[in-house]
Amino acid sequence: MFLYNLHLAWLSIKRTPVLSALMVSAIAIGIAICMTIITVYKLMANDPIPHKSNIIFTQTIDLRSASPDDDPNGPDHMSYQDAQNLLKSDIPSKISVHYQTVAVIKSEDESVRPFRSRVRPVTADFFSLFETPFLFGNQWTADDEDSLQQVVVISRALNLRLFGGINSIGQQIQVAGRFYKIVGVLDDWTPTPRFFELDGGAFSETEGAFIPFSLVPALELRKSGGSTVCHASETKEGWQGFLTDECTWLHMWVQLDTQEQQEQWKEHLDNYVKQQKELGRFPRELNNRLHSVMQWLEFKRVVNNDYIMLLGLAFMFLGVCLFNTVGLMLSQSLRRRGEVSVRRALGGSKLTLFYQHMVEASVIGLAGGALGLVLAQAGLAGVRSLYRGFDLLTQMNWQLIAITFGLSILSSLLAGLLPTWRICQLAPAQYLKTQ
């Protein structure tokens, strides 16, 4: 029965090609506008690590001098001395301190010219905490970090550039003039948003080299691509002086698997600040905050309010397109009054006619979805050209493609309800008498 109705729908569309094309185009344009905005919005509001986003936390402690005019939320980052002190705690299951810098990378292969690349000093737990996938090898151990071993994990993109994509475990590269042994190569890893370091670009690709954080005092590699704020009235000279200054610049994340761990960590942060107050630091009242992944994304307003407004406008535009489609479908239905009356006179039921017209509306919706998908891709390409760094936000996945067709078919069915109901209410005798 479905195939028969599908055949009738195709014959109906062929009889009115211009009208059918207008209906398909109206749905396609509305779907394209909607899906362009939905794609960007959905990836902005995406949970980047859904299976453990409720047990990964970042924390802020307020070391600023007392001033009633300052932002009450406090710094987003951690100072080096506070990070070093908190790293000693055994409360978190895993703890990561990291930041992004830039350095010159050189291969032992003289045919590969030296180039500047992102370098991320990280603690050993970084890889297991954020569940980075490995293509070759693995992360370094805590013992490697404690003994200041010069080891490195590189991204797949960097491995491709330096070694042509082969297994490079055991090879050496130079990072900022020092030799490092490769112990791991990451597979493609681009959490969206890049929640673990928002100030370096919430939607940037994660690539480059990862080196032990314990080497930071000797490397003198300044932070790049993010904020560094010094809160003291006077700062010390040199790199070692900077590390002991009241400057916030590091990202710290912890994994707290249970509610008990979370409570213990909050208490530990409070006790730490109270202890530091006795040493003359932290002049403000306690202002420690703990944020899970999604709380942090919301707190940092990763989803721009403009896109929420655009999402509403997109659906309003889709509504206008559907309104026009309803008019076109109604016009097409009224042209077929004779055919419908004959079918009714020969015993066709209202339910059969309703089903046939809904199948026809679905075909139009499917065609509108296909055309809308093409137009949406063009729209996303336009977004990429207008907004730098939006590459990851303008890539449709299979879920979004399914939403595109689902939304287009649903829209066409909704648009077809009124015309179908009107044609099903037609009295056959009224039209047959005029023939």
WOPEBEL-V342185 format. One line per field, one symbol per residue. phi: phi as a letter, one per 40 degrees, with the letter a starting at -180 (. if undefined). psi: psi as a letter, one per 30 degrees, with the letter a starting at -180 (. if undefined). A space follows every 10 residues. Layout:
phi->???
psi->???
//
This chain:
phi->.ccccccccc cccccbcccc cccccccccc cccccccccc ccccccccac caccbbbbbb bcbcccaccc cccgccbbcc cccccccccb cccaabbaab bbacbbcccc cccdacacbb cbcccdcccc fccbcbgacc cccdcccfcc babbcccccc ccbggccbdg cbbcbfgbcb ccbabccdab cbccccaccc hcbcccahbb bccccddccf bccbgacbbb bccbbccgcc ccccccbbac cbbbbbcbcc cccccccccc cccccccccg bfcccdacbb bcdccccccc fcccdccccc cccccccccc ccdccdcccc cccccbcccc cccccchccc cccccccccc cccccccccc cccccccccc ccccccbcgc dccbbcbccc cccdcccccc ccccccccdc cccccccdcd ccccc
psi->eeeeeeeeee eeeefieeee eeeeeeeeee eeeefeeeee eefegkjfie fgfggkkllk kjgllkjffl kffllflkle eeeeefffkg ekelkkkllk aklkkklfjf fjkklklkkj kllffeeeeg hkkkekaall leeeeeghki lkklleeeee eegggljgkf lklkjhfkkk kkflkklkji kjliffiefg jfglkjlakk lkfffeefeh jlkkgakkkk flfkllllee eefflikkfk kkkljjflee eeeeeeeeee eeeeefefgg lifllkhkkk kleeeeeeeg hejkfefeee eeeeeeeeee eeeeeeeeee eeeffgeeee eeeefggkle eeeeeeeeee eeeeeeeeee eeeeeeeeee eeeefejkgg effgjkaeee eeeeeeeeee eeeeffeeee eeeffkjeee eeff.
//
